[in-house]
Amino acid sequence: RIDSSLGNYLRGILTEAFIIFLIAFAGLTMLDLNYSAFIAILIGVSSLVPYLGAVVGAVLSSIVAYFQFEALMPILKILIFFAGLRFADDWVIQPYIMKKAVKLNPAVILFALLAGGELGGIWGLIFSIPVTCVIKEIMQIAVELQETEFHWKPKPEPTRISIPYT
C-alpha cells in the first residue's frame, strides 16, 4: 500500500509538471518569445521541485525577453504571466492533482510543505509529501490492525439532535 501511495504521488507530480509545461509553452508562444519550447521544458522539469518552476521560468524568460525585445513592457507581460501561472499552480492545479493522486486534504499537503520546508529546507520541500503519504498509510494500517486483531473500535457517541422551537 505504501508503494502504491508513493507511485500515485509520482504520477501526480509528473502530471502536474506536464500541465505546467503545456501552459508555459502556450503562454510563451503567445507572447512570441524565442526559445519558448526549451524554456517550457526547463519550467516543466524544474516544477518537479515545489515552488521552483515558476521562479526559474520567470528569471530565464525575462533574460531572453530583455535580449530579444530590448524593452520593459514584454518583460512585464512575462512576469505577469508567470505570477498567474504560479497562482494557478499553487491554488488550483497542484491541490486538485495531489488530492486525486494521494488522497490527502489540500490543507494537509500545505502543512506538510510548510513543515518540510522549515525542517529540511529544499530537501524538506522535495520529500515532505512522500513522507506524509507514508505516515498516512502506516497510520491506516495501524488502525486496521487494531480493529481486526484486537477487536477494538472506539465507541460511537450517541447522536443528540435538538431542534429548538421557533
C-alpha positions in Angstrom: 0.0 0.0 0.0 2.9 2.4 0.7 4.4 1.6 -2.7 1.0 2.3 -4.3 0.7 5.6 -2.5 4.2 6.7 -3.5 3.6 5.6 -7.1 0.4 7.7 -7.1 2.4 10.7 -5.8 5.0 10.3 -8.5 2.3 10.0 -11.2 0.6 13.1 -9.8 3.7 15.2 -9.7 4.6 14.1 -13.3 1.1 15.0 -14.4 1.4 18.4 -12.8 4.8 19.0 -14.4 3.4 18.2 -17.8 0.4 20.5 -17.3 2.8 23.3 -16.3 4.9 22.6 -19.3 1.9 22.9 -21.6 0.6 26.1 -20.1 4.1 27.7 -20.1 4.7 26.6 -23.7 1.3 28.1 -24.8 1.8 31.3 -22.9 5.4 31.9 -24.1 4.4 31.1 -27.6 1.6 33.6 -27.5 4.0 36.2 -26.1 6.2 35.5 -29.1 9.3 34.7 -27.0 12.3 33.0 -28.7 13.2 29.5 -27.3 9.8 29.1 -25.8 9.9 25.3 -26.2 13.2 25.0 -24.5 12.2 27.3 -21.6 8.9 25.5 -21.2 10.8 22.2 -20.9 13.0 23.7 -18.2 9.9 25.0 -16.4 8.3 21.6 -16.5 11.4 19.8 -15.2 12.0 22.4 -12.5 8.4 22.3 -11.4 9.1 18.8 -10.0 10.6 20.7 -7.1 7.7 22.6 -5.4 7.8 26.4 -6.0 10.8 26.3 -8.3 9.2 26.0 -11.7 7.7 29.5 -12.0 10.8 31.2 -10.5 13.2 29.5 -12.9 10.8 30.3 -15.8 10.3 33.9 -14.8 14.0 34.6 -14.5 15.1 32.8 -17.7 12.2 34.2 -19.8 12.9 37.7 -18.5 16.5 37.4 -19.6 15.6 36.1 -23.0 12.9 38.8 -23.4 15.4 41.5 -22.5 17.8 40.4 -25.2 15.1 39.8 -27.7 12.9 42.9 -27.3 15.1 45.4 -25.5 12.1 46.9 -23.9 10.4 46.8 -20.5 6.8 46.0 -21.5 7.4 42.4 -22.8 9.4 41.6 -19.6 6.5 43.0 -17.5 4.0 40.8 -19.5 6.1 37.8 -19.0 6.4 38.4 -15.2 2.6 38.9 -15.0 2.2 35.6 -16.9 4.4 33.7 -14.5 2.7 35.3 -11.5 -0.6 34.0 -12.9 1.0 30.6 -13.6 2.3 30.4 -10.1 -1.1 31.3 -8.7 -2.9 28.8 -10.8 -0.4 26.1 -9.9 -0.4 26.7 -6.2 -4.1 27.2 -5.8 -5.8 25.1 -8.5 -3.6 22.6 -10.3 -1.4 21.2 -7.5 -4.1 20.8 -4.8 -6.5 19.2 -7.3 -4.0 16.7 -8.7 -2.5 15.9 -5.3 -5.9 15.4 -3.8 -6.8 12.9 -6.5 -3.4 11.2 -6.6 -2.5 10.7 -2.9 -6.0 11.3 -1.4 -4.8 13.9 1.1 -6.6 17.0 2.1 -5.0 20.1 0.4 -4.6 21.7 3.9 -2.6 18.6 4.9 -0.4 19.0 1.8 0.1 22.7 2.5 1.0 22.0 6.2 3.4 19.2 5.1 5.1 21.5 2.6 5.5 24.3 5.2 6.8 21.9 7.8 9.1 20.2 5.4 10.5 23.5 4.2 11.0 24.7 7.7 12.7 21.5 8.9 14.7 20.4 5.9 15.0 23.4 3.5 14.8 22.5 -0.2 15.2 18.7 0.6 12.3 19.0 3.1 10.1 20.5 0.3 11.0 17.7 -2.0 10.4 14.9 0.4 7.6 16.3 2.6 4.6 14.9 0.5 6.1 11.4 0.1 6.8 11.2 3.8 3.3 12.4 4.6 1.9 9.6 2.3 4.0 7.0 4.1 2.8 8.3 7.5 -0.8 8.3 6.4 -0.6 4.7 5.1 1.2 3.5 8.3 -1.5 5.1 10.4 -4.3 3.5 8.3 -2.6 0.1 8.6 -2.2 0.5 12.4 -5.9 1.4 12.8 -7.0 -1.6 10.7 -4.7 -3.9 12.6 -6.1 -2.5 15.9 -9.7 -3.2 14.7 -9.1 -6.7 13.2 -6.5 -8.2 15.6 -7.6 -6.7 18.9 -11.3 -6.1 18.1 -11.1 -2.6 19.4 -13.2 0.1 18.0 -14.0 3.4 19.5 -17.5 3.5 20.9 -19.6 5.8 18.8 -21.0 8.7 20.8 -24.8 8.9 20.8 -26.1 11.4 18.5 -28.3 14.1 20.1 -30.5 16.1 17.9 -32.1 19.1 19.5 -34.4 21.2 17.4 -35.2 24.5 19.0 -38.7 25.8 18.9 -39.1 28.7 16.6 
